[in-house]
């Protein structure tokens, strides 16, 4: 510090930081100011932040340019505060860049200036350049809170259902605009603490979606505070688990670990599910957590954990472990989860493993396991057609009607394997269950040419004018709704005396 600063500054010091290096017109700029006291007690008269605009334009015939400066805004951050010797005080500020502000350019610049008015000493100050860009180019854009309230007016409503609706709308918006909506975070925290049970839960759900991938220490503190509220209802605590899983890689891993070891199986199950659907695909510790949960005494927890391995289909050790668990776990729910998780392993060179497991378990005595294999056949590569044929033929001939019906429905997802059409046709003609037959009729259209399907459906409707047949034909025609032959039949179905069929046919034509 120079001699003049020592004489007039009294040791005071001010530093300023901006949360982001750029902003856009109508967006929020935030920052922090640290003010250090001097060698004796002082009084802070006023602490201000200003936004300075400078433009430089050359003047024809003039050697000196035209320089324009303007203070676009002034904000008082603090006033009338005592400043003890050597004391350090921190202040936060936020302001909105005025609408209509020009973007920065080689001759246009903006400076954020902070200054403290302290009688008797040289006023300490600091400044930072701010780049102003178009809103579409502003990756750090923050909407002012009043603009957010204007968009989601129900947030301030006195009617609980209107607040909930607004929070749900905000929750959805956070998927695409979360970074711009962060100014509403403190208000959501307030609702989480002060709202009704339903509002607190909806606010927590929206808040977790807003903060996800932008977690700071204060957000973790907020989550821990909610998690420790005495007597928290189960539905709200489930949302705490969702939030914890979302934030696991951003500081909440320890909380997730604790929840995964809870005495309540419901909590452990929600953790396993949250790790699958709400956490990052992979983060340090996730793999180990899921492995531990696959050994849980509760079969629903184990099944949810197996589902969580969908992020690790490229991990040979994990996939072979899933295959082994399918053989040794007594729970049908767990076995079915293993089938689902293995369905895409062929993308990582483990197709034979999947097919071997499916071949073995297509004879599984548990219905749900076979139904899961049926729903997974469309995931397998076309190159495995012979194996798929074998699986489909066994499933469509299974003694359990529900298994056959599941396979009949799944024909609609096998349009890339028209060679399976004879299996569907045979079941449509010969299966002892009318429901299976109608399911096949509706599904097999994807494996047929549009005109072929339309001709067949015309014949079937002539032979069987029942409501079930009408729905089966309608479901099949939907697969070829753009083809003239299918459109013609759908138009005829709009005149059906079955009101639901007629309405559905009209809907299919307008899509």
N, C-alpha and C positions, 0 to 999 in steps of 0.2 A: 504494500500500500504506500502510495506517495505521501510526501509531507503535507500537501494540501488536504488530501483525504484524511490524514491523521488529525489535522487541525479542525476540519469542518465535518468530517464524516462521523467522528466520534466512535469509530469501529463498527458502525452499522453496515449491514450487507444484505442485498436482495438478489435472489436468483429466481428465474422463472423457467418452467418447462411446459411444452405443449403436448397434449395427449397424441396428437397426430400432426404430421408435417404439412398437411393440405386440407382444404375444405372447399365447399361450393356455396354459391348463393342460396340462402334459405337453410343452410346446414348449420349445425352447432359446432363451435370450437370450445374445447375444454382444456384446462391446464391447472398447474399448481404454482404457487408462489411461496418461497421460503424467505422469511424476514428474520434477520438476526439483530438483536439489540446491541447497544453500544457499551461504553465503559461506565455509564451512569444511567440512572432512571430517565426514561424519555417518554414522550407522548406521541402516539401515532394519530395524527389528525385525520388523515385519509389515505387509503390505499386504492389506487385506481388502475384499471386496465383500459388501454385505448387501441383502436385499430386505425393505423395510418395508411392512407392511400397515396401513392406517388406515381405520377405519369410524366413522361418526358417525350416531347414532340419537337422535331426540328421545325424551324420557321424559315420559309423561303426568303432568301436574301439576308438572313440574319446569321451571324456566327454563333450566337448563343441560343440554345434550345428553349422552348417554352416548358417550364417545369411547374406542374400543378401538384399541390399537396392538400390533403383534406383529412381531417379526423372524422371517420365514418361513424364511430360510436365511442362512447365513454361509459365505463361501468365502474361503480364504486363497490369494491370488494369488502372493505372494512373501514371503520371510522371510530374515532374517539376511544382508542384502546391504549392502555398502559403498556409500556415496553420495558421490562426489567433488564438490568445489565446482563449482557451475554445471552439473554433469553432467545430461544428459537421458536418462531410461530409459523405454522403452515396454513395456507389459505387455498381454497379451490375456487375456480371461477369457470363460468360458462357463458358464452354469448352466441347470438345467432348472426351469421354474416348477412347483411342486408340484401333483400331481393334486388335484382338489377345490377349487382356488383359485377364489374368487368372481370374477365379471367386474366390471370397473370400472363405477361408476355415480356419480350426483351425490353420494352419501354414502360411496362406497368408492373408495379410491385406493391406488396403489402407487408406491413410490420406490426406485430403485436408488441405493445410497450406497456410495461408495468412500472409504476413509480410510487414511492411512499413519501408522503408529506410529513416530515418530522421537524418541528420547530427547534432551532438551535443547532442543527447539524446539516451537512450537505445531504440532500434527499437521495437515497440510494435508488437505483433503477436497473432494469434489464430489458432486453428486447430480443425478439426472435422473428425471423422471416416466416411468413405464411404464404404458401402457394395456393391461389384460388383457381379451381378448374371447373369445367362443366360438370353438372350433377351426374351425367351419365359416365363420366370418367373418374368420379370420386369414390374410390374404394373405401374411404374412411367416413363417408357421409353419415351424419347423424341428424335425424329430423327433430325439430324443437318439440318439446313436450306438449305444447298447446296444439300443435298440428296433429299430434298423435291423438290427443283427446278429441279433437274435431273429427277425426276419421272414425274413432271408436267412441262415439258419444255415450254409449251405454255404460262405459266404465264409471261414470259419475252419477249414474242413475240411482234412485232410491229403491227401485224395484229389483229384487234379487235376480229374477229370471233375465232381466235386461243386462245386468252386470255379467251374468254367466254367458249369455250369448256374445257379448262384446269380447269377453276373455277367450271364448272359443275361436272367434274370428281372428283375434290377435295371435292365438296359438298357431293357427294355420298360416298366417302371414309371416310368422317368424322363420318358416322354412326357407323363404326366399328373401325376406327383408330384415331378418333379425339384427344384422349389424347396424341398420339405420334406425332401429326402434329402441336402442339401448337407453335412451333418456327416460323411458317409462319404467325401467327396472326398480328404482326406489319406490314408486307407487305400487307396483305389484308386490314388493316386499311388505309394504304397509297393509295391503289387502290380505296377505298371507297371515298377518298377525292380528288384524282387527275385524275381518269380514265374518259373515256367517259361515257355518260348516261348509256349505256348498260353494260359497264364494271363495273361501280359503283354498279349497281343493282345486277349483278351476284356476285360481291365481297361481297356485304352485305349478300346475301343469303348464300354463303359459310361460311362467317365469323360467322353468327348466328348459323349455324349448328356446327361449330368448337367450339365455346365458350360455347354452351349450356351445362349446368351442371358443368361448370368450370368458372362461371362468377366471376370476381373480380371488385372492384370499378372502375378501369380504363376502363373496358369494358362497364360499364354503362355510363360513361362519353362519350365514343365514340358513343354509341347509341343515347344519348341525343343530341350530336352535329349533327349527321346525321338527326335526327328528326326535328331539328330547322333550317335546311338549307332552305333559302328562295326559293320559287318557285319550290320545289321538285315535280317531276312528280308523278302522282298517282300510277303507277306501283311500283315505288321505295318506296313510302310511305307505300304501302301495305306490302312490305317486312319489313319495320320498325315495323309495327303492328305485323307481325309474330314473329320478334325477341323479341319484348316487351312481347308477350304472352309466348314465350319460357323461358324468363328470369323472369317471374312474381314472382315466388317463391324465386328468387335469388336477389331481390332488385329492380325489375322494376315494382312492383305492383302499385305504385303511378302513373307511366306513363300510365299503362293500365287503371286505374281508370279515368284519364283525357281523354283518347281516347274514353272510353265508354260513355262519356258525350259530345262528340263532336257534333257540330251542323249539320255536314254532316252525313246523314243516311248511306252512303256507308262506312264511317269509323266505325260507330257503328256496322254495319253488319260484317265487317272484324274482329272486336274485338270479337264478339260473335262466329264467325267461328274459330278464332284463339284459343279461350279458349277451344274449342272442340278438334281441331286437333293438336294444337302445344304446349299447356301448359301441366303441370303435371296433372294427373287425379284429384287430390284434393290438394288444398293448401289453407291456411287461406285467406278468402276473396273471393274465386272463386264462391262459392255457392251464396253468396249475390250479386255478380256482375251479375250472370246469372239470378237470380230472378228479379233483377231490369230491365234487358234487355228484359225479357218476357212481360214487361208492355210497351215496346217501342211503339210509334205511328206507326212505320213502320213495316208492316207485315213480311217483309223479315228478319228484325232484330229479331223479335219475334221467327220466325221459326228457325233461326240459334241458338238462345239461348236455345230453346227447345231441339235442337239436342245436345247442350252442356251438357244437363242433363244425357247423356249416362254414365257419370262418377258417377252418383248418383242413379243408379237403385236399390241400396240397401236401399235407403232413402224413407220410406213410405210416409212421408209428401210431398216430392218432386213428387213422382209418382202419388199420389192422386191429387196433384195440376195440373200435366200434364193431367190427365184424365178430370178434371174439365175444363181446358182450351180448350180441344178438344170440349167440349159441348158449351162453351160460346164464343169462338173466331170466328169472322165471316170469317176469312181468310182460304181458302182451303189449302194454303201452310202451314199455322200453324197447321191446323188439321192433315194434312198428316205427318208433323214432329212429332206430338204427337203419331200417330200410330207407327211410326218407333221407337221412344224412348221407348214405352211401350212393344215392341216385346219381350224383354228378361227379363222382370220383373218377370216372373215365376221362374227364378233362385233364387229369393230372397223371395219366398213365396207369390207373388202377381199375380199368374197366373189367378185367378178368376177376378181380376181387369182388366187385359188385355183382357180376353175373353168377359167380359161384355161390354167393350168399343168397341171391334171389332163387337160384335153382334149388337150393337146400330148403329154403323157407316157404316156397310155394306149396309145400305139403304141410306147413305148420298147422297145428290144430286150432290156433287162434285166428278168428275171423278178421280182426283188425290188422293183423300182420299181412294177411293175403290181400286185403283191400288196399293197404299202403303200397304193396308191390304193384298192384294194378294201376294205381295213380302215378307210379313212378316210371312206367314203361315208356312214356313219351320222352323222358329225359335221356334214355339210352341212345347211343349212336346207331344210325341206320345200318352201319356195317355189321352190326350184331343181329341182323334180321332173323337168322335161323334160331338164335337163342330167344329172341323176343317172341317169335311164333310159338315156340315151345311153351313159354311162360303164359302167353295169352290163351293158347288152346287149353291149357290145364285150368286156368282161372275161369274161363267161360264155361267149363264143364264141371266146375266144383260142385260138391253136394250142397253147399250152403248157398241159398238163394241170394242172400245179401252180397256175397262175394261175386256171384255171377252178375248181379245187377251193377255192382261197382265196375266190373270189367266192361259190361255193356255200355255204360256211360263213357268210359275212358276211350272207347273207339273214336269218339269225336276229337280227341287230341292226337290221333295217329294218322293224320292226313298225309304225312310223308311216307307212309307204308301202306299203299293201297293193296299190297299183296295180302293184307289181313282181311280184306273184304269177305272172302268166303266164310271165315269164322263168324263174322257178324251176321251174314245172311243166313247161315245155318241156325244160329241161335234165334234169329228173328222168326224163323219158321217152326222150330222144333222145341224150343225151351218150354218146360212145363209151366213156367210162371208167365202170366200175361204181362206183368210189370217188366220183366226182363225182356220179353219180346218187343214191347213198345219202346223200351230204352234203346234197344239195338236199332230199331227202325229209325228213330230220331238221330242216332249217332253216326250211322254208317254213311250218311250222305257225303261226308267229307272225303270219303275214299272213292266216290263215284263222280262221273262227269255230270254237270248240271242237268243236261237234257235227259240223261239216263235216270237220274234221281227223280226228276219231275214225272217222267213216264211211269216209273214204278209207283210213286206216291199216288198218281191218279188212279191206278189200278187198285191199290190198297184201300183208298177212300171209297171206291165203288163197292168193294167187298165188305168193308167194315166202316159204318158211318158213326161209330161211337165217339164220344168226347175224347177218350184216351187216344184213339187213332188220330183224331184231328190234331191233338197236341203233338203227337209224335211226328206227324207230317210237317207241322208248322216248325218244330225244332230243326228238322232236317233242311227245310227250305231256307231257313235263316242263313245257313252256311253258304248259299249261292244266291243271296237276295238280289245281287246286281245282274244276274243272268235273265234274259227275257222269259225263258221257260219257267223259271222259279217265280219271277214277278207275276206272270199270268196266274199261276196257281195261288200265290199269296193274295192277289186281287180277288180271286174267287172265294178265298177263305174269309175275306172281310165281310162277306154276306152270310157267314155261318150262323146258324141259329144258336150256337154256343157263344154267348156274349163275350166271355173271356178270350176265346179263340179269335173272334172277330176283332176285338180291340188289339190283341197282340199282333195280328196280321197287319193291321193298319200301322202299328208302331214300327214293324219290321220294314215296311215300305217307305217310311219317312226318314229312316236313319241313313 
